[in-house]
Protein backbone atom coordinates (compact mmCIF):
# COMPACT_ATOMS: atom_id res chain seq x y z
CA UNK A 1 0.00 0.00 0.00
CA UNK A 2 1.42 3.35 -0.99
CA UNK A 3 1.40 6.36 1.32
CA UNK A 4 0.21 9.70 -0.02
CA UNK A 5 1.00 12.96 1.68
CA UNK A 6 -0.92 16.18 1.17
CA UNK A 7 0.58 19.61 1.65
CA UNK A 8 -0.59 21.88 4.45
CA UNK A 9 -2.72 24.08 2.17
CA UNK A 10 -4.64 21.07 0.83
CA UNK A 11 -5.13 19.65 4.32
CA UNK A 12 -6.54 22.97 5.56
CA UNK A 13 -8.83 23.18 2.53
CA UNK A 14 -10.17 19.66 3.16
CA UNK A 15 -10.75 20.45 6.82
CA UNK A 16 -12.60 23.65 5.94
CA UNK A 17 -14.78 22.01 3.26
CA UNK A 18 -15.46 18.61 4.85
CA UNK A 19 -15.05 19.31 8.55
CA UNK A 20 -12.62 16.45 9.18
CA UNK A 21 -8.89 16.61 9.65
CA UNK A 22 -6.56 14.76 7.28
CA UNK A 23 -5.76 12.23 10.01
CA UNK A 24 -9.48 11.56 10.59
CA UNK A 25 -10.01 11.04 6.86
CA UNK A 26 -7.18 8.50 6.75
CA UNK A 27 -8.79 6.44 9.53
CA UNK A 28 -12.26 6.41 7.93
CA UNK A 29 -13.60 4.24 5.10
CA UNK A 30 -15.20 5.79 2.02
CA UNK A 31 -18.64 4.81 3.31
CA UNK A 32 -17.99 6.50 6.66
CA UNK A 33 -16.82 9.67 4.94
CA UNK A 34 -19.92 9.67 2.71
CA UNK A 35 -22.18 9.18 5.74
CA UNK A 36 -20.45 12.04 7.58
CA UNK A 37 -20.84 14.39 4.61
CA UNK A 38 -24.50 13.38 4.11
CA UNK A 39 -25.20 14.11 7.77
CA UNK A 40 -23.40 17.43 7.58
CA UNK A 41 -25.15 18.70 4.43
CA UNK A 42 -28.45 17.02 5.37
CA UNK A 43 -28.79 15.52 1.89
CA UNK A 44 -28.16 12.12 0.35
CA UNK A 45 -25.13 11.99 -1.93
CA UNK A 46 -26.00 10.71 -5.38
CA UNK A 47 -23.47 9.41 -7.89
CA UNK A 48 -23.25 11.34 -11.12
CA UNK A 49 -23.24 8.33 -13.46
CA UNK A 50 -24.78 4.87 -13.17
CA UNK A 51 -23.89 1.99 -15.43
CA UNK A 52 -25.81 -1.18 -14.64
CA UNK A 53 -24.91 -1.91 -11.02
CA UNK A 54 -21.65 0.02 -11.07
CA UNK A 55 -21.25 3.54 -9.69
CA UNK A 56 -18.71 5.88 -11.22
CA UNK A 57 -16.16 5.94 -8.42
CA UNK A 58 -12.59 4.84 -8.68
CA UNK A 59 -10.89 3.32 -11.67
CA UNK A 60 -11.90 4.45 -15.14
CA UNK A 61 -10.66 1.10 -16.46
CA UNK A 62 -13.08 -0.78 -14.22
CA UNK A 63 -15.94 1.55 -15.12
CA UNK A 64 -15.52 0.99 -18.86
CA UNK A 65 -14.58 -2.68 -18.39
CA UNK A 66 -11.14 -2.12 -19.91
CA UNK A 67 -9.22 -3.78 -17.09
CA UNK A 68 -7.57 -6.99 -18.29
CA UNK A 69 -7.11 -10.03 -16.07
CA UNK A 70 -3.51 -11.01 -15.40
CA UNK A 71 -4.01 -14.23 -17.40
CA UNK A 72 -4.74 -12.15 -20.54
CA UNK A 73 -1.65 -10.05 -19.91
CA UNK A 74 0.45 -13.22 -19.56
CA UNK A 75 -0.96 -14.64 -22.82
CA UNK A 76 -0.13 -11.47 -24.72
CA UNK A 77 3.35 -11.28 -23.23
CA UNK A 78 4.08 -14.89 -24.11
CA UNK A 79 3.44 -14.08 -27.80
CA UNK A 80 6.23 -11.50 -27.83
C-alpha atoms as one frame of an Amber mdcrd trajectory, in Angstrom:
protein
   0.000   0.000   0.000   1.424   3.355  -0.985   1.401   6.355   1.321   0.208
   9.695  -0.018   0.999  12.963   1.678  -0.919  16.181   1.174   0.581  19.606
   1.646  -0.589  21.884   4.454  -2.717  24.085   2.173  -4.642  21.071   0.827
  -5.133  19.653   4.318  -6.544  22.968   5.560  -8.830  23.184   2.529 -10.172
  19.660   3.158 -10.748  20.448   6.823 -12.600  23.654   5.938 -14.782  22.007
   3.260 -15.464  18.606   4.854 -15.048  19.312   8.546 -12.622  16.455   9.176
  -8.886  16.607   9.654  -6.564  14.763   7.283  -5.761  12.228  10.009  -9.481
  11.559  10.594 -10.014  11.041   6.862  -7.178   8.497   6.750  -8.791   6.435
   9.529 -12.260   6.405   7.927 -13.595   4.239   5.099 -15.195   5.791   2.016
 -18.644   4.813   3.307 -17.994   6.498   6.662 -16.823   9.675   4.935 -19.921
   9.673   2.707 -22.179   9.182   5.739 -20.446  12.039   7.582 -20.842  14.388
   4.607 -24.502  13.384   4.112 -25.204  14.108   7.768 -23.399  17.435   7.580
 -25.149  18.698   4.428 -28.448  17.016   5.371 -28.788  15.517   1.887 -28.159
  12.123   0.352 -25.132  11.987  -1.931 -26.003  10.710  -5.382 -23.469   9.407
  -7.895 -23.247  11.342 -11.124 -23.241   8.328 -13.463 -24.784   4.872 -13.165
 -23.887   1.988 -15.429 -25.806  -1.176 -14.643 -24.914  -1.906 -11.016 -21.653
   0.022 -11.066 -21.253   3.535  -9.689 -18.711   5.882 -11.222 -16.160   5.941
  -8.423 -12.590   4.839  -8.676 -10.894   3.318 -11.672 -11.899   4.448 -15.140
 -10.662   1.097 -16.459 -13.083  -0.779 -14.217 -15.935   1.549 -15.123 -15.517
   0.995 -18.860 -14.582  -2.682 -18.388 -11.144  -2.123 -19.913  -9.220  -3.781
 -17.091  -7.573  -6.989 -18.293  -7.112 -10.031 -16.071  -3.510 -11.011 -15.400
  -4.011 -14.225 -17.399  -4.738 -12.147 -20.537  -1.654 -10.050 -19.906   0.454
 -13.220 -19.559  -0.964 -14.641 -22.820  -0.131 -11.469 -24.721   3.353 -11.275
 -23.233   4.085 -14.894 -24.109   3.436 -14.084 -27.798   6.227 -11.504 -27.833
